[in-house]
Amino acid sequence: MKFIINREEILLPLQQIVSVIEKRQTMPILSNVLMVIEEDQLILTGTDLEIQIIAKINISTAVPGSITVPARKFLDICRLLPSGAEIKFELHDDIAKDGEYAASLPGAGAAKVKIASNRSRFSLSCLPAASYPEFAESELENHLFINAGKFKKALDKTVFCMANQDVRYYLNGLLLNVSNSKLKLVASDGHRLSIYEDILDQATGFESRIILPRKGVLELSRLLDDPDAELKVEFSSNNIRIFIKNLIFSAKLVDSKYPDFGKVFQQEFFNQIHIQKQILKDALTRVAILSNEKFKGVTFDITSESLKISTHNPEHDEAEEELFIEYTGEPLTIAFNAQYLLDAVSNLDSELAVLTIASNASSCFIDEPSDCGYKFIVMPMRL
């Protein structure tokens, strides 16, 4: 196995792959990147057995073969070489030659790769490609096409609501609901919920609900760096595979059923409160400075003419800010996590935020005045 490649051609694909490889592995070979040369292509593969990324790079001068090399060491070598450097990569079978004594030396018989660039020389110990674990995938019967920019926007509007290490493991992920030409993404940590809906350019002809794992969603969001790219998404009830230009992203899905969140819409509500997004955002940010560091609680006192936001903390510090609003309804007092409200308001596209509180004070909807595909629901706190 032998090839010559420009540093810039291999650096980005290698960075994208190394991000899925865990630093601490139960299997040493999972710390490596699988490198295969076939049909004028260099194919790089990285996996943690739950997520896999494959990158394909066109290459001209190469001798076919396969090997696995330590991913982070190889990345650091490529990263620290000068810009535009030419990298020569060659696999050597380092077989001991001096009889039994040499054969007994540590590392004897192991394969090594030699990496050379200008006056730099490196030698890395490798593991055979045959030992690299196969990523198990079932047959992917459903598929759809979607613009990368559209999908990235949908992810950005929802990912921050995913739970992290919740015992309800279906919350540690993102619900992807496809209903013919409608796409819906939902994320929740049990205290807040984000829903984003959009229309696909092509009808799919099927209806399906799957849960993408948290790590996979975060990796996928990172990979969608070209808003004009066209994505091909294939999935079954167990796996998802997404083709992103020269990358193939695969992940195992969360084997569970997402809770029915539709009931939250089937209740009575107080009248809506319309408020300038930036004014609300600035007021929340200032008041939250003196909130309890752990719970970030702020109280809303709502009357027909004003919204008073206040807070206090165990050190007896207090903050209060009053905003003028138009509200027709009963005065009410309710408390929320300030950070949850800020996350929601920051993701609105319009200049106006619309707050709608359930009449039993069980939840608050935050969305835009025009009919938009984004809805954010936050549960109140007890202070």
Helices and strands as residue ranges (DSSP letters): E 2-6, H 7-18, G 28-31, E 32-38, E 41-47, E 51-58, E 62-63, E 65-70, H 71-80, E 86-93, H 99-103, E 111-117, E 120-125, G 129-131, E 142-147, H 148-156, G 159-161, G 169-171, E 173-179, E 182-188, E 192-199, E 207-213, H 214-223, E 230-235, E 239-244, E 247-252, G 262-265, E 273-276, H 277-288, E 297-302, E 306-312, E 318-324, E 332-337, H 338-346, E 352-357, E 364-367, E 374-378
